[in-house]
Amino acid sequence: MEITPVADEKQLADAMGNSSANLKVLYFYVDNSAECNQMTDVVTELSKSEEYKSVLLIKIDASKCEDISKKYDVSSVPHFVFLLNQVPIDRLIGANAPMFSKKLKEHLKKCGNESPEEVLNARLQKLINKAPVMLFMKGSPSVPRCGFSKQVIALLDSHNAKYETFDILEDFDVREGLKKFSNWPTYPQLYINGELVGGLDILKELSLCGELDTLLSDAKSGH
């Protein structure tokens, strides 16, 4: 969340006009107010979150900007006015951090902005579909960095499989996100044609019963 203080109507117009954010929030406050100080701390903390990076929050000292306060019908602080494409759509009066966060989430969805989780899931799906046979492992085929990954590489090579790999140790978001995305808590993870097959133990079983060759053949044919 970008936080921009303004001191008059011209600065407000400039801030609104220069921002590409669909969701803008006007935050009316006064100094030396315990409730305002509380919400300022909340806003500052939320501004660090990737989830709200597309939001513009404009801070306005209500005691010094009476014309702006009157324009937006602000008679008490803290007071938040939510604008979608510069049109007021909602407001929050008082120090209510949970409700402020809730309204931010709700109005972001109206803007069509994806949450960080949605962005990550889209990235994970793209990585999974990068190749017909995709292995998420620790290290690389030439330098595996755990015994399980090394064994999976050896198993795939013994079946003359063509595959691509992703080193989950190089990317924290992928490493942690894929566990939740696939509902599979350990690595390595093998995907064939975009579907999770499993880890080392399952691959060993599939290899012993001959099903792994069938799955790999399907991957080559694009089934």
C-alpha positions as a printed Julia matrix, in Angstrom:
223×3 Matrix{Float64}:
   0.0     0.0     0.0
   1.37    3.37   -1.0
   0.81    6.04    1.66
   0.7     9.63    0.43
   0.09   12.62    2.75
  -1.6    15.7     1.26
  -2.07   19.18    2.7
  -4.59   20.78    0.34
  -7.04   20.11   -2.49
  -4.43   20.58   -5.22
  -2.14   17.95   -3.66
  -5.14   15.65   -3.31
  -6.06   16.08   -6.96
  -2.46   15.46   -8.0
  -2.21   12.34   -5.85
  -5.47   10.98   -7.23
  -4.64   11.83  -10.82
  -1.08   10.53  -10.8
  -1.94    7.13   -9.34
  -2.99    4.13  -11.43
  -4.54    2.45   -8.39
  -8.2     1.57   -8.92
  -8.78    1.44   -5.17
  -7.94    4.58   -3.25
  -8.55    5.24    0.43
  -8.78    8.67    2.0
  -7.65    8.52    5.62
  -8.8    11.51    7.67
  -7.01   11.89   11.01
  -5.79   14.44   13.55
  -2.59   14.53   15.55
  -2.59   13.66   19.25
  -5.57   11.35   18.97
  -5.15    7.89   20.5
  -7.61    6.32   18.07
  -5.97    7.97   15.07
  -2.53    6.93   16.26
  -3.8     3.36   16.56
  -5.15    3.33   13.0
  -2.02    5.03   11.69
  -0.01    2.13   13.11
  -2.43   -0.33   11.48
  -2.17    1.4     8.12
   1.62    1.52    8.33
   1.78   -2.19    9.07
  -0.62   -3.11    6.27
   1.4    -1.01    3.84
   4.2    -3.56    4.15
   1.99   -6.38    2.87
   2.19   -7.5    -0.75
  -1.55   -8.14   -0.61
  -2.3    -4.4    -0.57
   0.5    -3.13   -2.81
  -1.98   -1.91   -5.43
  -3.84    0.35   -2.99
  -3.22    4.08   -2.66
  -3.92    5.5     0.81
  -4.02    9.27    1.09
  -3.51   10.76    4.56
  -5.39   13.97    5.28
  -5.14   15.99    8.49
  -8.82   16.83    9.01
  -8.02   19.79   11.28
  -5.93   21.46    8.57
  -7.96   20.47    5.5
 -11.49   21.51    6.41
 -12.55   21.97    2.77
 -11.62   18.38    1.9
 -13.24   17.09    5.08
 -16.46   18.94    4.24
 -16.4    17.69    0.65
 -16.3    14.08    1.83
 -18.72   14.63    4.72
 -16.17   13.9     7.44
 -17.27   15.07   10.88
 -15.21   12.75   13.12
 -11.91   10.9    12.97
 -10.43    8.46   12.28
 -12.47    8.3     9.11
 -11.78    6.28    5.96
 -13.41    6.87    2.59
 -13.0     4.12    0.0
 -13.02    5.16   -3.65
 -13.26    2.93   -6.7
 -12.05    4.76   -9.79
 -12.27    7.96   -7.68
 -15.95    7.4    -6.84
 -16.75    6.97   -3.11
 -18.17    3.48   -2.54
 -17.8     2.94    1.2
 -16.54    4.44    4.42
 -15.39    3.41    7.89
 -15.67    5.65   10.93
 -13.7     4.97   14.1
 -10.75    2.8    15.11
 -11.69   -0.67   13.91
  -8.63   -2.45   12.52
 -10.33   -5.8    11.68
 -13.13   -4.04    9.78
 -10.62   -1.87    7.91
  -8.72   -4.95    6.75
 -11.99   -6.66    5.78
 -13.13   -3.71    3.69
  -9.75   -3.5     1.97
  -9.99   -7.16    0.95
 -13.59   -6.82   -0.23
 -12.98   -3.75   -2.33
  -9.76   -5.12   -3.82
 -11.79   -8.03   -5.18
 -14.17   -5.54   -6.8
 -11.17   -4.0    -8.53
 -10.24   -7.36   -9.97
  -6.86   -7.31   -8.29
  -5.48  -10.75   -7.53
  -4.27  -11.57   -4.04
  -0.65  -12.68   -3.56
  -1.9   -16.25   -3.06
  -3.76  -16.15   -6.37
  -0.68  -14.76   -8.11
   1.51  -17.49   -6.59
  -0.95  -20.25   -7.49
  -1.01  -19.05  -11.09
   2.79  -19.1   -11.13
   2.87  -22.61   -9.63
   0.4   -23.88  -12.22
   2.54  -22.39  -14.98
   5.66  -24.07  -13.58
   3.85  -27.41  -13.27
   2.79  -27.17  -16.92
   6.22  -26.07  -18.1
   7.02  -29.6   -19.31
   5.05  -32.87  -19.74
   7.2   -34.35  -16.98
   8.11  -31.81  -14.31
  10.1   -32.59  -11.18
  10.31  -30.25   -8.2
  13.41  -31.27   -6.3
  16.2   -30.1    -4.03
  19.13  -29.18   -6.22
  19.57  -30.14   -9.86
  19.9   -33.45  -11.75
  23.67  -33.03  -11.84
  23.91  -31.87   -8.24
  20.95  -33.21   -6.2
  20.95  -31.79   -2.7
  19.1   -34.55   -0.88
  19.08  -38.34   -1.04
  15.43  -38.57   -2.1
  15.94  -36.2    -5.01
  19.02  -38.14   -6.07
  17.06  -41.4    -6.06
  14.2   -39.93   -8.11
  16.64  -38.65  -10.72
  18.24  -42.09  -10.94
  14.81  -43.7   -11.26
  13.67  -41.38  -14.04
  16.96  -41.8   -15.88
  16.61  -45.58  -15.67
  13.3   -45.22  -17.55
  14.91  -42.92  -20.14
  12.47  -40.21  -19.17
  12.64  -36.75  -20.61
  11.91  -34.25  -17.87
  12.56  -30.77  -16.56
  13.3   -29.81  -12.98
  12.87  -26.89  -10.61
  15.16  -26.37   -7.63
  12.83  -25.53   -4.75
  15.77  -24.54   -2.56
  16.28  -21.49   -4.78
  12.77  -20.11   -4.31
  11.11  -19.89   -0.88
   7.68  -18.95   -2.27
   7.58  -21.96   -4.58
   8.99  -24.3    -1.92
   6.34  -23.4     0.66
   3.51  -22.59   -1.73
   3.64  -25.85   -3.67
   3.15  -27.87   -0.49
  -0.19  -26.17    0.06
  -1.1   -26.02   -3.63
  -0.61  -29.75   -4.16
  -1.52  -30.8    -0.61
   1.74  -32.76   -0.58
   4.1   -31.82    2.27
   7.43  -33.25    1.07
   9.88  -33.14   -1.83
  10.62  -34.24   -4.47
   7.28  -33.97   -6.29
   6.75  -35.32   -9.8
   4.04  -34.01  -12.13
   3.06  -35.64  -15.42
   0.84  -33.72  -17.83
   0.09  -31.21  -15.08
  -1.06  -33.81  -12.55
   0.75  -34.7    -9.33
   2.03  -38.28   -9.39
   3.8   -38.2    -6.03
   7.16  -38.57   -4.38
   9.88  -41.19   -4.24
   7.9   -44.01   -2.57
   5.01  -43.78   -5.04
   7.38  -43.6    -8.0
   9.15  -46.73   -6.8
   5.83  -48.58   -6.57
   4.78  -47.38  -10.03
   8.12  -48.47  -11.42
   7.86  -51.96   -9.92
   4.36  -52.56  -11.31
   5.18  -51.14  -14.74
   2.8   -48.18  -14.53
   5.54  -45.55  -14.55
   6.49  -46.44  -18.14
   2.83  -46.02  -19.12
   2.59  -42.62  -17.46
   5.82  -41.46  -19.08
   4.6   -42.72  -22.45
   1.38  -40.77  -22.01
   3.43  -37.69  -21.21
   5.39  -38.05  -24.47
   2.17  -38.35  -26.47
   0.5   -35.48  -24.63
  -2.38  -37.56  -23.25
